[in-house]
Amino acid sequence: MKLLRYGPAGLEKPGLLDSSGNVRDLSGIVSDITPDTLLPESLSQLASIDPQSLPLVTGTHRYGAPITGTRKFLAIGLNYADHAAESNMPIPSEPILFTKATSCIQGPDDPIMLPKDSVKTDWEVELGVVIGSVARYVDEADALKYVAGYLTVNDVSEREFQLERGSQWDKGKGCDTFGPIGPWLVTADEIGDPQNLNLWLELNGTRMQTGNTRTMVFSVANLVSYVSRFMTLEPGDIITTGTPPGVGLGQKPPLYLKAGDTVSLGIEQLGKQSQLVIPWRRLS
């Protein structure tokens, strides 16, 4: 299934994408796409519904983040060897783990807002893993059983905040609008092997990133197992798994986002995103 949320920000309705690419309304079945919706028994119930029996959503619509109520938005750094090289950093011996504030989560096509005083805002297309069952100290061999599905993530990053303002990456990763996810959450049964998905990103129509998840240093199963040693993973938690080379930091000379730029990105089977970059403004 491809689960989604559509409508104005703050007023999204739950839906799914049918086999013809049409949005079907799920609001008569579930009130929203929440962590509880991702429990195995809940997904099984949704999977038993004939999409053609659901109301068809017509016209144009905004996609929101495909899940609401995420408690943890976790991220893995330098998980592609060639990205580590372009960043002039060593390949990690074990996963680099940091957090993105859940307040940065937004819809896939909502604008990226440059933070106040930002000079080095960057892009990163990444595979996002969404947890569906409580996971504590899980074995790598069993780890994918705890995954509800996958989605596209743009791990927007302010490099000066991240790398030049102390030792904590988090402050350059969780700024408002720095977590576009979606357009939909694709359940794990539709993906099969998450280690063979093509990723791409374009800046103003020019290809910047091209990669495949098979070149990850640490696989999805390894990451879920690893993170579950340090904290309990709960349904709805997101782990974004690192980016292939081609980020702005790695350009020669470095290239960073400016107001008016357009970022487009996507992952095979998981859908596309497109964001306009806008200047900082005070949010209400």
Secondary structure as UniProt FT lines:
FT   STRAND          2..6
FT   TURN            9..10
FT   STRAND          13..17
FT   TURN            19..20
FT   STRAND          23..25
FT   TURN            27..29
FT   HELIX           35..38
FT   HELIX           40..47
FT   HELIX           51..53
FT   STRAND          73..77
FT   HELIX           81..86
FT   TURN            87..88
FT   STRAND          96..99
FT   HELIX           102..104
FT   STRAND          105..106
FT   TURN            108..109
FT   STRAND          112..113
FT   TURN            116..117
FT   STRAND          121..122
FT   STRAND          125..131
FT   HELIX           140..146
FT   STRAND          147..154
FT   STRAND          157..158
FT   HELIX           159..163
FT   HELIX           169..172
FT   TURN            176..177
FT   STRAND          179..181
FT   STRAND          185..187
FT   HELIX           188..191
FT   TURN            194..195
FT   STRAND          198..203
FT   TURN            204..205
FT   STRAND          206..212
FT   HELIX           213..215
FT   HELIX           220..227
FT   TURN            228..230
FT   TURN            235..236
FT   STRAND          238..240
FT   HELIX           248..250
FT   TURN            259..260
FT   STRAND          262..267
FT   TURN            268..270
FT   STRAND          271..278
//
